[in-house]
Amino acid sequence: MVSRTSASSVAFVGTYSGPMARLRKGARISVAAGALATLAACAGGNTPPGPGVNGVPGSINSANASHDVGLILPLTGRNAVIGARMRDAAVLALSSHGSPKLDIHDSNGPGGSLQAVNDAVAHGDAILLGPLTATDTAMVSPVALNAGLPELAFTSDSGNARPGVWVLGLTPEQQVRRMIDAARATGRKTFAAFLPDNALGHATGDGLVRACQDAGLAVPQIVYHSADPQSIVSGLKTLSAIDTRMPATAPVVAPPVADGPSAIDPVAEAPPAAPVSAAPAAPAPAVAVPPPPFDGLVLADTGLALAQVIAELKADHIDASNVQIMGPALWKAFDGKLGALHGAWYAAPDARDRNGYVAQYRAVYHQPPSPVTDLSYDAAALSGALIKQGGVTAQGLTRADGFMGVDGLFRLLPDGHVTRALAIFQIQPGGGARIVVPASREIAVRPS
């Protein structure tokens, strides 16, 4: 027996087919209907079952009569709030008349994500959305693949990508590739990276190596550092070759720092120390310092480590006058405090693309959607569009023109990677960022 309850209930598991309990009478879901229409238009009409793509069957789950959309999310436990909001977004995307039903499973329920995927397979779902994390995806994917069930996972770990399993999260590789392409367009040719020795840092470094290789550029020099401040100081000195660049005959005056919000503590771990008043020092003769052995530098730090990196960039004479500095989309959350990095870039979706979705989600659920809900909304809308057109096929999922989602264009590749149209944001002298290179309306075929 399948349980049924309100779409807003955290504990809801089972097939959802009725109207959303939290919708006011007569409320319209124009965005949800528009999402299916937009995705259908992008898909270009009915897609018959194809012969298959890279080992993924052309007609997936064709023996199953169900056209339900399986959804695996954490609906209990520490990530229950995130899971509930993502579930609500999927419900919103499939709320128009004639949309397929959602078959919802809790990845933290009895038996965990493994039981959830087995239940989805037993139900005969046409496609599987989720789970949320890389760990759960690694557990779920083999079962889904064995059953011929395509999976749109919400993780941003591209290590989970493979034919039949698509990684929908915004990955470091996608961001780096977009920035390298934009930097090359401005004449940058030699790239390096100074990265934290953690999962994000290594994913960023791997993405940089692949991007440079695909562009026919020299292999980038990459230095990884620990959280120890001395590791940051010594590592960046080595990467920048400051000892060989620094003239030995005269003192050097550090470049002036523009006024603006401090980046000493961009995520507010601790209040910045008050400035110490002192008489201005006598001006020293300035000596030109040659640029470092690269003209593009990729960073991935946040928090206090980023503050230390910024200080060392100044000490080693690396700034926007000679190097294009590039960082992660995570900077968007606190770019108002990054005035000291003015001129630096990060790649991220254009938030203006999601304005309609934000308004509709707020109207229905009385709160703004968190960015991660964009993934479940797009995945559900995509699935609904394909099912309405005749069924989920590998050919339909990986079609060349891609799909227009909440965060702009995206395209599923046969190998499980996803390309996304990202905008380039530039940090301003007073903090904050503006778009300097708009998101493309065309998606490159190569993987990210």
Secondary structure, 3 states (H helix, E strand, C coil): CCCCCCCCCCCCCEEECCCCCCCCCCCCCHHHHHHHHHHHHHHCCCCCCCCCECCECCECCCCCCCCCEEEEECCCCCCHHHHHHHHHHHHHHCCCCCCCCEEEEECCCCCHHHHHHHHHHHHCCCEEECCCCHHHHHHHHHHHHHCCCCEEECCCCHHHCECCEEECCCCHHHHHHHHHHHHHHCCCCCEEEEEECCHHHHHHHHHHHHHHHHCCCCCCEEEEECCCHHHHHHHHHHHHCHHHHCCCCCCCCCCCCCCCCCCCCCCCCCCCCCCCCCCCCCCCCCCCCCCCCCCEEEECCCHHHHHHHHHHHHHCCCCCCCCEEEECHHHHHHHHHCHHHCCCEEEECCHHHHHHHHHHHHHHHCCCCCCCHHHHHHHHHHHHHHHHCCCCEHHHHCCCCCEEECCEEEEECCCCCEEECCEEEEECCCCCEEEEECCCCCCCCCCC
